[in-house]
Amino acid sequence: MSVDRDPELFREVFGRFATGVAVITSAGPAGAGGMTANAICSLSLDPPLVLACFENEARTLPIVRDSGRFGLSVLASDQLHLAGVFASKVPESEKLDGVAHSFEHGVPILGGALAWAVCELRELIAGGDHTIGIGDVVAIGLGEGKPLLWYAGRYHAGWSA
Ligand SMILES: Cc1cc2nc3c(=O)[nH]c(=O)nc-3n(C[C@H](O)[C@H](O)[C@H](O)COP(=O)(O)O)c2cc1C
């Protein structure tokens, strides 16, 4: 099947690659913001690098570009509501309102996250309608809980091996 003619099939095929759910945050001269993301992965151990993919229209992207850093908060299964908030288009300046967070290396990290990382932006690479951000990991930490999962276009909270 031609991918060009069937973008739905493209979505379905890659939607079967189950992932966790994270919130990418940043804070800069224009304020703080963040977005729900699952297109993130560890890229290199030495040096420690991660990559994250931003829709070109994502309002979080210029904040990351301007600040030169971003945070990753991996969501726990009891943080489904946060996935909704950060996937929404509420004003960027309001996304963190009422959401417990602390600042690590100048980047907001969500309270209760299953794990987190702070990255210094190393490179932005064009990738079609997305932009790939590569970051040097400068701080990491672990929280408690079970993961929130994304599979076949839906959130899943239960999991077992
Ligand atoms: C489960 C899930 C995963 C997502 N993953 C990404 C992603 O990896 N990259 C991206 O740019 N948008 C992703 N999105 C969409 C953004 O969260 C959404 O466009 C958001 O409104 C962007 O916020 P912003 O414009 O405030 O930056 C995802 C949404 C959901 C629900």
The ligand as an SDF file (V2000), in Angstrom:
LIG
                    3D

 31 33  0  0  0  0  0  0  0  0999 V2000
   -0.2420   10.7610   23.3780 C   0  0  0  0  0  0  0  0  0  0  0  0
    0.1880   11.9970   22.6120 C   0  0  0  0  0  0  0  0  0  0  0  0
    1.4600   12.0720   22.1030 C   0  0  0  0  0  0  0  0  0  0  0  0
    1.8780   13.1990   21.3950 C   0  0  0  0  0  0  0  0  0  0  0  0
    3.1650   13.2390   20.9300 N   0  0  0  0  0  0  0  0  0  0  0  0
    3.6080   14.3480   20.3110 C   0  0  0  0  0  0  0  0  0  0  0  0
    4.9670   14.4370   19.9130 C   0  0  0  0  0  0  0  0  0  0  0  0
    5.7770   13.5410   20.1350 O   0  0  0  0  0  0  0  0  0  0  0  0
    5.3650   15.5700   19.2780 N   0  0  0  0  0  0  0  0  0  0  0  0
    4.4930   16.6150   19.0460 C   0  0  0  0  0  0  0  0  0  0  0  0
    4.9120   17.6220   18.4820 O   0  0  0  0  0  0  0  0  0  0  0  0
    3.2040   16.5570   19.4320 N   0  0  0  0  0  0  0  0  0  0  0  0
    2.7430   15.4550   20.0740 C   0  0  0  0  0  0  0  0  0  0  0  0
    1.4530   15.3960   20.5020 N   0  0  0  0  0  0  0  0  0  0  0  0
    0.5590   16.5260   20.2170 C   0  0  0  0  0  0  0  0  0  0  0  0
    0.8190   17.7400   21.1320 C   0  0  0  0  0  0  0  0  0  0  0  0
    0.7320   17.3580   22.5010 O   0  0  0  0  0  0  0  0  0  0  0  0
   -0.2310   18.8390   20.8430 C   0  0  0  0  0  0  0  0  0  0  0  0
   -0.1320   19.2670   19.4990 O   0  0  0  0  0  0  0  0  0  0  0  0
   -0.0910   20.0210   21.7850 C   0  0  0  0  0  0  0  0  0  0  0  0
   -1.2620   20.8270   21.6560 O   0  0  0  0  0  0  0  0  0  0  0  0
    1.1160   20.8820   21.4950 C   0  0  0  0  0  0  0  0  0  0  0  0
    1.1020   21.9040   22.4690 O   0  0  0  0  0  0  0  0  0  0  0  0
    1.7390   23.3250   22.2040 P   0  0  0  0  0  0  0  0  0  0  0  0
    1.1880   23.8820   20.9440 O   0  0  0  0  0  0  0  0  0  0  0  0
    1.3150   24.1220   23.4330 O   0  0  0  0  0  0  0  0  0  0  0  0
    3.2210   23.1280   22.1330 O   0  0  0  0  0  0  0  0  0  0  0  0
    1.0000   14.2870   21.1890 C   0  0  0  0  0  0  0  0  0  0  0  0
   -0.3050   14.2060   21.7090 C   0  0  0  0  0  0  0  0  0  0  0  0
   -0.7060   13.0830   22.4080 C   0  0  0  0  0  0  0  0  0  0  0  0
   -2.1120   13.0250   22.9820 C   0  0  0  0  0  0  0  0  0  0  0  0
  1  2  1  0
  2  3  1  0
  2 30  2  0
  3  4  2  0
  4  5  1  0
  4 28  1  0
  5  6  2  0
  6  7  1  0
  6 13  1  0
  7  8  2  0
  7  9  1  0
  9 10  1  0
 10 11  2  0
 10 12  1  0
 12 13  2  0
 13 14  1  0
 14 15  1  0
 14 28  1  0
 15 16  1  0
 16 17  1  0
 16 18  1  0
 18 19  1  0
 18 20  1  0
 20 21  1  0
 20 22  1  0
 22 23  1  0
 23 24  1  0
 24 25  2  0
 24 26  1  0
 24 27  1  0
 28 29  2  0
 29 30  1  0
 30 31  1  0
M  END
$$$$
